[in-house]
Amino acid sequence: MKTYLANKKAIALFTLPALLLYTIVVSYPVLQTLYRSFYDWNGLGAGTFNGIDNYIQLFQDPLLSRSLRNGGLFALVLVVFQIGVGTVLALVCSDPKVRGRKILKAGYFIPVVLSVTVVCQLWIAMYDPTSGLFNKLFQALGIPYQQNWLTSPAVSIIAIAFVNAWQFMGFQFSLLYAGVKSIPEQYLEAATIDGCSKWKAHLKITIPMMAETYKFCFILAITSGIGAFIQMLIMTSGGPGTTNYTLTYMIYRYAFMESKYGYACAISVFLVVLSLIATLIINRLFARERITY
């Protein structure tokens, strides 16, 4: 093994194709986006250099604060539902005494493989204010609560975020389940012998030892919330009005509806920077000594 690692030419030869592909697919578009963000560009011509005017306009845009707020709420729903519920389900399915664990694991992951369009149409029907499942359920239970789920400025973003959280909870569940199963069982057995209850043992041993797994899950949930787009487009088209705009929807609007590609590039750069900052903060919060066993 050491002989292969010492051959620098062989290492360069094998890594060069992947590096070239990464540069073409990722690095070049990112650099082009950064470059075009300093131009007044309609996507066709050469564009006119305008310095940081696009960024100044961005921070003066009233849609920015609304998009940041919606992205934050979206991310919060994903964290609470996907990671919170996913943790409970992962702990339940890891218990060998639970019957039908294989069926449960498959059932939790089924929504992930469904088309986003199909899932959105399903939830649009359930959110319908007159014949939807939720309002009908409240009516059947005698609860005097009826809601226009997708047109109410107060609850629409939460309703849309829940659709994303429900569909992709199975993906987070699979990561958390793998994290639970990677912890040696003798730790929990020793805690049980010492008189610790099963759930307390999970709280004191399993969850703290899954810090690396949780770090990745939090990064995935928060960055997905900040950059949410497709559910808004399908379910409400960003409305009513601009109520459900996010940074990604702002990019879509200014690039493809108003042909302000330079300005859209500036928003894209801001979105990337914001995601990187969120990732760095999460890495900092989860910084700890690596546990080996």
C-alpha positions as CSV (number, residue, x, y, z in Angstrom):
1,M,0.0,0.0,0.0
2,K,2.8,2.4,0.9
3,T,4.4,1.7,-2.5
4,Y,1.3,2.8,-4.3
5,L,0.9,5.9,-2.2
6,A,4.6,6.9,-2.8
7,N,4.0,6.9,-6.6
8,K,3.0,10.6,-7.0
9,K,2.6,10.3,-10.8
10,A,0.1,7.4,-10.5
11,I,-1.9,9.4,-7.9
12,A,-2.0,12.4,-10.2
13,L,-2.9,10.3,-13.2
14,F,-5.9,8.7,-11.5
15,T,-7.1,11.9,-9.8
16,L,-6.8,14.1,-12.9
17,P,-10.0,13.0,-14.6
18,A,-12.1,13.5,-11.5
19,L,-10.4,16.9,-10.9
20,L,-11.1,18.0,-14.5
21,L,-14.7,16.9,-14.3
22,Y,-15.2,18.7,-11.0
23,T,-13.6,21.8,-12.4
24,I,-15.9,21.8,-15.5
25,V,-19.1,20.9,-13.7
26,V,-18.7,22.9,-10.4
27,S,-15.8,25.3,-10.2
28,Y,-16.2,27.0,-13.6
29,P,-19.9,27.7,-13.2
30,V,-19.3,29.1,-9.7
31,L,-16.5,31.4,-10.9
32,Q,-18.6,32.5,-13.9
33,T,-21.5,33.3,-11.6
34,L,-19.2,35.4,-9.4
35,Y,-17.8,37.2,-12.4
36,R,-21.3,37.9,-13.9
37,S,-22.6,39.2,-10.6
38,F,-20.6,42.4,-11.2
39,Y,-22.3,43.0,-14.5
40,D,-25.6,44.4,-15.7
41,W,-26.3,41.5,-17.9
42,N,-29.5,40.2,-19.6
43,G,-28.1,36.7,-20.3
44,L,-27.4,37.3,-24.0
45,G,-25.0,40.1,-24.7
46,A,-21.7,41.0,-23.2
47,G,-23.1,43.0,-20.3
48,T,-22.0,46.2,-18.7
49,F,-19.7,46.2,-15.7
50,N,-21.3,47.9,-12.8
51,G,-19.1,46.9,-9.9
52,I,-21.0,46.2,-6.7
53,D,-24.2,47.8,-7.8
54,N,-26.0,44.5,-7.9
55,Y,-25.1,43.8,-4.3
56,I,-26.1,47.2,-3.2
57,Q,-29.5,46.7,-4.9
58,L,-29.8,43.3,-3.3
59,F,-29.5,44.6,0.2
60,Q,-32.0,47.3,-0.6
61,D,-34.5,44.9,-2.1
62,P,-37.5,44.4,0.2
63,L,-37.8,40.8,-1.0
64,L,-34.5,40.0,0.7
65,S,-35.8,40.2,4.3
66,R,-38.9,38.2,3.4
67,S,-36.8,35.6,1.6
68,L,-34.4,35.2,4.5
69,R,-37.3,34.9,6.9
70,N,-39.0,32.3,4.8
71,G,-35.8,30.4,4.4
72,G,-35.2,30.4,8.2
73,L,-38.8,29.1,8.9
74,F,-38.4,26.5,6.2
75,A,-35.1,25.3,7.7
76,L,-36.6,25.3,11.2
77,V,-39.4,23.0,10.1
78,L,-37.0,20.7,8.4
79,V,-34.8,20.5,11.5
80,V,-37.7,19.9,13.9
81,F,-39.5,17.4,11.8
82,Q,-36.8,15.6,9.9
83,I,-34.2,15.4,12.6
84,G,-36.5,15.3,15.6
85,V,-39.0,12.7,14.3
86,G,-36.2,11.0,12.4
87,T,-34.3,10.4,15.6
88,V,-37.2,8.9,17.4
89,L,-38.0,6.6,14.5
90,A,-34.4,5.6,14.1
91,L,-34.2,4.7,17.8
92,V,-37.4,2.7,17.6
93,C,-36.4,0.8,14.5
94,S,-33.0,0.0,16.0
95,D,-34.7,-1.9,18.9
96,P,-34.6,-5.6,18.0
97,K,-37.8,-6.1,20.1
98,V,-39.9,-4.0,17.7
99,R,-41.8,-6.2,15.3
100,G,-42.0,-5.3,11.6
101,R,-38.9,-3.1,11.6
102,K,-38.1,-3.9,8.0
103,I,-41.6,-2.8,6.9
104,L,-41.3,0.4,8.9
105,K,-37.9,1.3,7.4
106,A,-39.1,0.7,3.9
107,G,-42.3,2.7,4.6
108,Y,-40.5,5.7,5.9
109,F,-38.3,5.8,2.8
110,I,-41.1,5.5,0.2
111,P,-41.9,9.2,0.0
112,V,-38.3,10.0,-0.9
113,V,-38.5,8.1,-4.2
114,L,-41.7,9.7,-5.2
115,S,-41.8,12.6,-7.7
116,V,-41.8,16.0,-6.1
117,T,-44.6,17.0,-8.5
118,V,-46.8,14.1,-7.4
119,V,-46.2,14.7,-3.7
120,C,-47.0,18.4,-4.2
121,Q,-50.2,17.7,-6.0
122,L,-51.2,15.2,-3.3
123,W,-50.7,17.8,-0.6
124,I,-52.5,20.5,-2.6
125,A,-55.5,18.3,-2.6
126,M,-55.2,17.7,1.2
127,Y,-54.8,21.5,1.8
128,D,-57.9,22.4,-0.2
129,P,-59.9,24.8,2.0
130,T,-63.3,23.3,1.0
131,S,-62.7,19.6,0.3
132,G,-59.2,19.0,1.7
133,L,-58.4,16.3,4.3
134,F,-57.3,18.6,7.1
135,N,-60.3,21.0,7.1
136,K,-62.7,18.0,6.8
137,L,-60.9,16.3,9.7
138,F,-61.3,19.4,11.9
139,Q,-65.0,19.5,10.9
140,A,-65.5,15.9,11.6
141,L,-64.0,16.3,15.1
142,G,-66.2,19.3,15.8
143,I,-63.2,21.7,16.0
144,P,-64.2,25.1,14.8
145,Y,-61.0,25.7,12.8
146,Q,-60.9,26.1,9.1
147,Q,-57.8,27.3,7.3
148,N,-56.8,28.5,3.8
149,W,-53.5,26.6,4.1
150,L,-51.8,27.8,0.9
151,T,-53.2,31.3,0.6
152,S,-52.8,32.5,4.2
153,P,-49.7,34.6,4.6
154,A,-49.4,33.4,8.2
155,V,-49.3,29.6,7.6
156,S,-48.6,29.0,4.0
157,I,-44.8,28.9,4.3
158,I,-45.1,26.4,7.2
159,A,-47.6,24.3,5.2
160,I,-45.2,24.1,2.2
161,A,-42.2,23.4,4.4
162,F,-44.1,20.5,6.0
163,V,-44.5,18.9,2.6
164,N,-40.7,19.0,2.0
165,A,-40.1,17.8,5.6
166,W,-42.5,14.9,5.1
167,Q,-41.2,13.7,1.8
168,F,-37.5,13.8,2.7
169,M,-37.7,12.7,6.3
170,G,-37.0,9.2,5.2
171,F,-33.6,10.3,3.8
172,Q,-32.6,11.9,7.2
173,F,-34.0,8.8,8.9
174,S,-31.7,6.5,7.0
175,L,-28.7,8.6,8.0
176,L,-29.7,8.7,11.6
177,Y,-30.5,5.0,11.6
178,A,-27.1,4.2,10.2
179,G,-25.6,6.4,12.9
180,V,-27.5,4.5,15.7
181,K,-26.4,1.1,14.4
182,S,-22.7,2.2,14.2
183,I,-22.6,2.5,18.0
184,P,-21.4,-0.7,19.7
185,E,-24.3,-2.3,21.6
186,Q,-22.2,-3.1,24.6
187,Y,-22.3,0.5,25.6
188,L,-26.1,0.4,25.9
189,E,-25.9,-3.0,27.6
190,A,-23.5,-1.7,30.2
191,A,-25.8,1.3,30.9
192,T,-28.8,-1.0,31.2
193,I,-26.9,-3.3,33.7
194,D,-26.1,-0.2,35.8
195,G,-29.9,0.5,36.0
196,C,-30.3,3.1,33.3
197,S,-33.5,3.0,31.3
198,K,-33.3,2.4,27.6
199,W,-34.4,5.9,26.6
200,K,-32.2,7.5,29.1
201,A,-29.3,5.4,27.8
202,H,-30.0,6.7,24.3
203,L,-30.2,10.3,25.6
204,K,-26.9,10.0,27.5
205,I,-24.9,7.7,25.2
206,T,-26.4,7.2,21.7
207,I,-27.2,10.7,20.8
208,P,-24.0,12.3,22.1
209,M,-22.0,9.7,20.1
210,M,-23.8,10.6,16.9
211,A,-22.4,14.1,16.8
212,E,-20.8,13.6,13.4
213,T,-24.1,12.2,12.0
214,Y,-26.1,15.1,13.4
215,K,-23.6,17.6,12.0
216,F,-24.2,16.4,8.5
217,C,-28.0,16.1,9.0
218,F,-28.2,19.7,10.3
219,I,-26.1,21.0,7.4
220,L,-28.4,19.2,5.0
221,A,-31.6,20.4,6.6
222,I,-30.6,24.1,7.1
223,T,-29.0,24.5,3.6
224,S,-32.0,22.8,2.1
225,G,-34.3,25.2,3.9
226,I,-32.3,28.3,2.8
227,G,-32.4,27.2,-0.8
228,A,-35.9,25.8,-0.9
229,F,-37.7,26.4,-4.3
230,I,-39.5,23.6,-6.1
231,Q,-42.4,23.2,-3.6
232,M,-43.1,27.0,-3.7
233,L,-43.1,26.9,-7.5
234,I,-45.5,24.0,-7.8
235,M,-47.8,24.7,-4.9
236,T,-48.2,28.5,-4.9
237,S,-45.9,30.0,-7.5
238,G,-44.4,32.0,-4.7
239,G,-47.7,33.6,-3.8
240,P,-50.0,34.9,-2.7
241,G,-48.0,37.8,-4.1
242,T,-44.5,37.4,-2.9
243,T,-45.4,35.8,0.4
244,N,-43.5,32.6,-0.1
245,Y,-40.4,33.9,-1.8
246,T,-37.0,32.4,-0.9
247,L,-33.6,33.4,-2.2
248,T,-33.8,30.7,-4.8
249,Y,-37.2,31.9,-5.9
250,M,-35.8,35.4,-6.2
251,I,-33.1,34.0,-8.5
252,Y,-35.7,32.3,-10.6
253,R,-37.8,35.5,-10.8
254,Y,-35.0,37.9,-11.7
255,A,-33.2,35.5,-14.1
256,F,-36.1,33.9,-16.0
257,M,-39.0,36.3,-15.6
258,E,-37.2,39.7,-15.7
259,S,-34.0,38.7,-17.6
260,K,-31.8,40.4,-14.9
261,Y,-29.2,37.7,-15.0
262,G,-26.4,39.8,-13.5
263,Y,-28.6,40.6,-10.5
264,A,-29.7,37.0,-10.2
265,C,-26.0,36.0,-10.2
266,A,-25.4,38.4,-7.2
267,I,-28.3,36.7,-5.3
268,S,-26.8,33.3,-6.2
269,V,-23.4,34.3,-4.7
270,F,-25.1,35.6,-1.6
271,L,-27.0,32.3,-1.3
272,V,-23.7,30.3,-1.6
273,V,-22.0,32.5,1.0
274,L,-25.0,32.2,3.4
275,S,-24.9,28.4,3.0
276,L,-21.2,28.4,3.7
277,I,-21.6,30.5,6.8
278,A,-24.3,28.2,8.1
279,T,-22.1,25.2,7.4
280,L,-19.2,26.8,9.3
281,I,-21.3,27.7,12.3
282,I,-22.7,24.1,12.5
283,N,-19.2,22.7,12.2
284,R,-18.1,25.0,15.0
285,L,-21.0,24.0,17.2
286,F,-20.4,20.3,16.7
287,A,-16.6,20.6,17.1
288,R,-15.5,18.0,19.6
289,E,-12.9,15.3,20.0
290,R,-13.5,12.4,17.8
291,I,-14.6,9.3,19.7
292,T,-13.0,6.0,18.7
293,Y,-14.1,2.6,19.8
